Amino acid sequence: MGDFKRGDIVFVDNPIKKPHGHVVCGNHPAVVIQNQAGNDHSGNLIVAYLTSQLKKLELPTHIVLQHYSGLRKVSVLQAEQLATIDKGDVISVTDHLTDADMARVDQALLASLGLEVSA
């Protein structure tokens, strides 16, 4: 597995296997959110995990995603559940977000990280 793009939906062999608090554990889908230079030159990826638990949808950090290959159910990107993973932990790339959905993810990331964009 080698060429990853920002916005790729990937299935991750998450090394965290046992539940611990509210940290994502077990194999999960995720979206690559790292910049393209990092994707091209690093052995790691920064991802935001997805869940099929449709909870707290009013949060600005939760983005509903549906109609993508590899997502068996409507899923929620959790911009507060970010992780740096080894590229070797990616089992497969299943799809790629539309530009419109990636723009919504970017807004959720800004909210999650407390960043404001100056006009």
MARBA-3410 file (N, C-alpha, C, O; in Angstrom, 1 decimal):
119
0.9,-1.2,0.0,0.0,0.0,0.0,0.9,1.2,0.0,1.8,1.4,0.9 ~ 0.7,2.1,-1.0,1.7,3.2,-1.0,1.1,4.6,-1.3,1.4,5.5,-0.5 ~ 0.4,4.8,-2.3,0.0,6.1,-2.7,-1.3,6.5,-2.0,-2.4,6.0,-2.3 ~ -1.2,7.4,-1.0,-2.4,7.8,-0.3,-2.7,9.3,-0.6,-1.8,10.1,-0.8 ~ -4.0,9.6,-0.7,-4.4,11.0,-1.0,-5.2,11.5,0.1,-5.9,10.8,0.8
-5.1,12.8,0.4,-5.9,13.5,1.3,-7.4,13.3,0.9,-7.7,13.6,-0.2 ~ -8.2,12.8,1.8,-9.6,12.5,1.5,-9.9,11.0,1.2,-11.1,10.7,1.0 ~ -8.8,10.2,1.1,-9.1,8.8,0.9,-9.8,8.2,2.1,-9.5,8.5,3.3 ~ -10.7,7.3,1.9,-11.3,6.5,3.0,-10.6,5.2,3.0,-10.5,4.5,2.0 ~ -10.0,4.9,4.2,-9.1,3.8,4.4,-9.7,2.9,5.5,-10.4,3.4,6.4
-9.4,1.6,5.4,-9.8,0.7,6.5,-8.5,0.4,7.2,-7.5,-0.1,6.6 ~ -8.5,0.7,8.5,-7.3,0.6,9.3,-7.2,-0.5,10.3,-8.2,-0.8,11.0 ~ -6.1,-1.2,10.3,-5.9,-2.3,11.3,-5.4,-1.5,12.6,-4.1,-1.4,12.8 ~ -6.3,-1.0,13.4,-6.0,-0.2,14.5,-5.2,-1.0,15.6,-5.7,-2.1,16.0 ~ -4.0,-0.6,15.9,-3.2,-1.4,16.9,-3.8,-1.4,18.3,-3.5,-2.2,19.1
-4.8,-0.4,18.6,-5.4,-0.4,19.9,-6.6,-1.4,19.8,-7.6,-1.1,19.1 ~ -6.5,-2.5,20.5,-7.5,-3.6,20.3,-8.5,-3.6,21.5,-9.6,-4.1,21.3 ~ -8.1,-3.1,22.7,-9.0,-3.2,23.8,-9.6,-1.9,24.1,-8.9,-0.9,24.0 ~ -10.9,-1.9,24.5,-11.5,-0.6,24.8,-10.8,0.1,26.0,-10.4,-0.5,26.9 ~ -10.6,1.4,25.8,-10.0,2.2,26.8,-10.6,3.6,26.8,-10.3,4.4,25.9
-11.5,3.9,27.7,-12.1,5.1,27.7,-12.9,5.4,26.4,-13.7,4.5,26.1 ~ -12.7,6.5,25.8,-13.4,6.8,24.6,-12.5,6.8,23.4,-12.8,7.5,22.4 ~ -11.4,6.1,23.4,-10.5,6.0,22.3,-11.0,4.9,21.3,-11.4,3.9,21.8 ~ -10.9,5.2,20.1,-11.3,4.2,19.0,-10.4,3.0,19.2,-9.2,3.1,19.2 ~ -11.0,1.8,19.2,-10.2,0.6,19.2,-10.7,-0.4,18.2,-11.9,-0.3,17.7
-9.9,-1.3,17.8,-10.3,-2.3,16.8,-10.2,-1.7,15.4,-10.0,-0.5,15.2 ~ -10.4,-2.6,14.4,-10.2,-2.1,13.0,-11.4,-1.2,12.7,-12.6,-1.5,13.0 ~ -11.1,-0.1,12.0,-12.1,0.9,11.7,-11.8,1.6,10.4,-10.7,1.7,9.9 ~ -12.9,2.2,9.8,-12.6,3.0,8.6,-12.2,4.4,9.1,-12.5,4.8,10.3 ~ -11.5,5.1,8.3,-11.0,6.4,8.6,-10.8,7.2,7.3,-10.8,6.7,6.2
-10.6,8.5,7.5,-10.4,9.4,6.3,-9.0,10.0,6.5,-8.6,10.5,7.6 ~ -8.2,9.9,5.5,-6.8,10.6,5.5,-7.0,12.1,5.5,-7.6,12.6,4.5 ~ -6.5,12.8,6.5,-6.6,14.2,6.6,-5.2,14.9,6.5,-5.2,16.2,6.4 ~ -4.2,14.2,6.4,-2.8,14.8,6.4,-2.6,15.5,5.0,-3.2,15.1,4.0 ~ -1.8,16.5,5.0,-1.4,17.2,3.8,-0.7,16.3,2.8,-0.1,15.2,3.2
-0.8,16.6,1.5,-0.3,15.7,0.5,1.3,15.5,0.6,1.7,14.4,0.3 ~ 2.0,16.5,1.0,3.5,16.3,1.1,3.8,15.3,2.2,4.6,14.5,2.0 ~ 3.0,15.3,3.3,3.2,14.3,4.4,2.8,12.9,3.9,3.5,12.0,4.2 ~ 1.7,12.8,3.1,1.3,11.5,2.6,2.4,11.0,1.6,2.6,9.8,1.6 ~ 3.0,11.8,0.9,4.0,11.4,-0.1,5.4,11.0,0.5,6.1,10.1,0.0
5.8,11.7,1.6,7.1,11.6,2.1,7.3,10.9,3.5,8.4,10.7,3.9 ~ 6.2,10.7,4.2,6.2,10.2,5.5,5.8,8.7,5.5,5.1,8.3,4.6 ~ 6.3,8.0,6.5,5.8,6.6,6.7,4.5,6.5,7.5,4.0,5.4,7.7 ~ 4.0,7.7,7.9,2.8,7.8,8.7,1.7,8.5,7.9,2.0,9.2,6.9 ~ 0.5,8.3,8.4,-0.7,9.1,7.9,-1.4,9.7,9.1,-1.4,9.1,10.2
-2.0,10.8,9.0,-2.9,11.4,10.0,-4.3,11.1,9.5,-4.6,11.5,8.3 ~ -5.1,10.5,10.3,-6.5,10.1,9.9,-7.5,10.6,11.0,-7.1,10.8,12.1 ~ -8.7,10.7,10.5,-9.9,10.9,11.4,-10.7,9.7,11.3,-11.1,9.3,10.2 ~ -11.0,9.1,12.4,-11.8,7.8,12.4,-13.3,8.1,12.2,-13.8,9.2,12.4 ~ -13.9,7.1,11.6,-15.4,7.1,11.4,-16.0,6.1,12.3,-15.4,5.1,12.8
-17.3,6.3,12.6,-18.1,5.4,13.4,-19.5,5.3,12.8,-19.9,6.2,12.1 ~ -20.1,4.2,13.0,-21.5,4.0,12.6,-22.5,4.4,13.7,-23.7,4.3,13.5 ~ -22.0,4.8,14.8,-22.8,5.3,15.9,-23.3,6.7,15.6,-22.5,7.7,15.6 ~ -24.6,6.9,15.3,-25.1,8.2,14.9,-25.5,8.9,16.1,-26.7,9.1,16.4 ~ -24.5,9.5,16.8,-24.8,10.2,18.0,-24.1,11.6,18.0,-23.2,11.8,17.2
-24.7,12.5,18.7,-24.2,13.9,18.8,-23.9,14.5,17.5,-22.9,15.1,17.3 ~ -24.9,14.3,16.6,-24.7,14.9,15.2,-24.7,16.4,15.2,-24.4,17.0,14.2 ~ -25.2,17.0,16.2,-25.2,18.5,16.3,-23.8,19.1,16.5,-23.6,20.3,16.3 ~ -22.9,18.2,16.9,-21.5,18.8,17.2,-20.9,19.2,15.9,-21.0,18.5,14.9 ~ -20.1,20.3,15.9,-19.5,20.8,14.7,-18.3,19.9,14.3,-17.8,20.1,13.2
-17.9,19.0,15.1,-16.8,18.1,14.8,-17.3,16.7,14.2,-16.5,15.9,13.9 ~ -18.6,16.6,14.1,-19.2,15.3,13.6,-19.8,15.6,12.2,-20.6,16.5,12.0 ~ -19.3,14.8,11.2,-19.8,15.0,9.8,-20.3,13.6,9.3,-19.7,12.6,9.3 ~ -21.6,13.7,8.9,-22.2,12.5,8.4,-21.8,12.2,7.0,-21.8,13.1,6.1 ~ -21.3,11.0,6.7,-20.9,10.5,5.4,-21.7,9.3,5.0,-21.9,8.4,5.8
-22.1,9.3,3.7,-22.9,8.1,3.2,-22.7,8.0,1.7,-22.2,8.9,1.1 ~ -23.1,6.8,1.3,-23.0,6.5,-0.2,-21.5,6.4,-0.7,-21.2,6.8,-1.8 ~ -20.6,5.9,0.2,-19.3,5.6,-0.2,-19.0,4.1,-0.2,-19.5,3.4,0.7 ~ -18.2,3.7,-1.1,-17.8,2.2,-1.1,-17.0,1.9,0.1,-16.2,2.7,0.6 ~ -17.3,0.8,0.7,-16.5,0.4,1.9,-17.2,0.8,3.2,-16.9,0.3,4.3
-18.2,1.7,3.1,-19.0,2.1,4.3,-20.3,1.4,4.2,-21.2,1.8,3.4 ~ -20.4,0.4,5.0,-21.7,-0.5,4.9,-22.9,0.3,5.5,-24.0,-0.1,5.2 ~ -22.6,1.3,6.3,-23.7,2.0,7.0,-23.4,3.5,6.8,-22.3,3.9,6.5 ~ -24.4,4.3,7.1,-24.2,5.7,7.2,-23.1,5.9,8.3,-23.3,5.2,9.4 ~ -22.1,6.7,8.1,-21.1,6.9,9.1,-20.9,8.3,9.5,-21.3,9.2,8.8
-20.2,8.5,10.6,-19.9,9.8,11.2,-18.4,10.0,11.3,-17.8,9.2,12.0 ~ -17.8,11.0,10.6,-16.4,11.3,10.8,-16.4,12.1,12.1,-17.1,13.0,12.3 ~ -15.5,11.7,13.0,-15.3,12.3,14.3,-14.0,13.1,14.3,-12.9,12.5,14.4 ~ -14.1,14.4,14.1,-12.9,15.2,14.0,-12.1,15.3,15.3,-11.0,15.9,15.3 ~ -12.7,14.8,16.4,-12.0,14.8,17.6,-11.3,13.5,17.8,-10.5,13.3,18.8
-11.5,12.5,16.9,-10.8,11.2,17.0,-9.8,11.1,15.9,-9.9,10.4,14.9 ~ -8.7,11.9,16.1,-7.6,11.9,15.2,-6.5,11.0,15.6,-6.3,10.8,16.8 ~ -5.8,10.4,14.7,-4.7,9.5,15.0,-3.6,9.6,14.0,-3.9,9.8,12.8 ~ -2.4,9.4,14.4,-1.2,9.2,13.5,-1.0,7.7,13.4,-0.8,7.0,14.5 ~ -1.1,7.1,12.2,-0.9,5.7,12.1,0.2,5.4,11.1,0.6,6.2,10.3
0.8,4.2,11.2,1.8,3.7,10.2,1.0,3.4,8.9,0.0,2.7,9.0 ~ 1.6,3.7,7.8,1.0,3.3,6.5,0.8,1.8,6.4,-0.2,1.4,5.7 ~ 1.6,1.1,7.1,1.5,-0.4,7.1,0.2,-0.9,7.8,-0.2,-2.0,7.6 ~ -0.4,0.0,8.6,-1.6,-0.4,9.3,-2.9,-0.2,8.4,-4.0,-0.6,8.8 ~ -2.7,0.3,7.2,-3.9,0.5,6.3,-4.1,-0.9,5.6,-3.2,-1.4,4.9
-5.3,-1.4,5.7,-5.7,-2.7,5.1,-6.1,-2.4,3.7,-5.7,-3.2,2.8 ~ -6.8,-1.3,3.4,-7.3,-1.1,2.1,-7.8,0.4,2.0,-8.1,1.0,3.0 ~ -7.7,0.9,0.7,-8.4,2.2,0.4,-9.7,1.8,-0.3,-9.7,1.1,-1.3 ~ -10.8,2.3,0.3,-12.1,1.9,-0.2,-12.8,2.9,-1.1,-13.6,2.6,-1.9 ~ -12.4,4.2,-0.9,-13.1,5.3,-1.7,-12.4,6.6,-1.5,-11.3,6.6,-0.8
-12.9,7.7,-2.0,-12.3,9.0,-1.8,-13.5,10.0,-1.7,-14.5,9.9,-2.4 ~ -13.4,10.9,-0.7,-14.4,11.9,-0.4,-14.6,12.8,-1.6,-13.6,13.2,-2.3 ~ -15.8,13.3,-1.8,-16.1,14.3,-2.8,-15.5,15.6,-2.3,-15.2,15.8,-1.1 ~ -15.3,16.6,-3.1,-14.7,17.9,-2.7,-15.7,18.6,-1.7,-15.2,19.2,-0.8 ~ -17.0,18.4,-1.9,-17.9,19.0,-1.0,-17.8,18.4,0.4,-17.8,19.1,1.4
-17.7,17.1,0.5,-17.6,16.5,1.8,-16.2,16.8,2.4,-16.1,16.9,3.7 ~ -15.2,16.9,1.6,-13.9,17.2,2.2,-13.9,18.6,2.8,-13.2,18.9,3.8 ~ -14.6,19.6,2.1,-14.7,20.9,2.6,-15.4,20.9,4.0,-15.1,21.7,4.9 ~ -16.5,20.0,4.2,-17.1,19.9,5.5,-16.2,19.3,6.5,-16.2,19.7,7.7 ~ -15.4,18.4,6.1,-14.4,17.8,7.0,-13.4,18.9,7.5,-13.0,18.9,8.6
-12.9,19.7,6.5,-12.0,20.8,6.9,-12.6,21.7,7.9,-11.9,22.1,8.8 ~ -13.9,22.0,7.8,-14.5,22.9,8.8,-14.6,22.2,10.1,-14.4,22.8,11.2 ~ -14.9,20.9,10.1,-14.9,20.1,11.4,-13.5,20.1,12.0,-13.4,20.2,13.3 ~ -12.5,19.9,11.2,-11.1,19.9,11.8,-10.8,21.3,12.4,-10.2,21.3,13.5 ~ -11.1,22.4,11.7,-10.9,23.7,12.3,-11.6,23.8,13.6,-11.0,24.3,14.6
-12.8,23.4,13.7,-13.6,23.4,15.0,-12.9,22.6,16.1,-12.8,23.0,17.2 ~ -12.5,21.4,15.7,-11.9,20.5,16.7,-10.6,21.0,17.2,-10.3,20.8,18.4 ~ -9.8,21.6,16.4,-8.5,22.1,16.8,-8.5,23.5,17.3,-7.5,24.1,17.7 ~ -9.7,24.1,17.3,-9.8,25.5,17.8,-9.1,26.5,16.9,-8.6,27.5,17.5 ~ -9.1,26.3,15.6,-8.4,27.2,14.7,-9.4,28.1,14.0,-10.5,27.7,13.7
-9.0,29.3,13.8,-9.9,30.3,13.1,-9.1,30.7,11.9,-7.9,31.0,11.9 ~ -9.8,30.8,10.8,-9.2,31.3,9.5,-9.5,32.8,9.4,-10.6,33.2,9.4 ~ -8.4,33.5,9.2,-8.5,35.0,9.0,-8.9,35.3,7.6,-8.4,34.6,6.7 ~ -9.8,36.2,7.4,-10.3,36.6,6.1,-9.3,37.5,5.4,-9.5,37.9,4.3
END
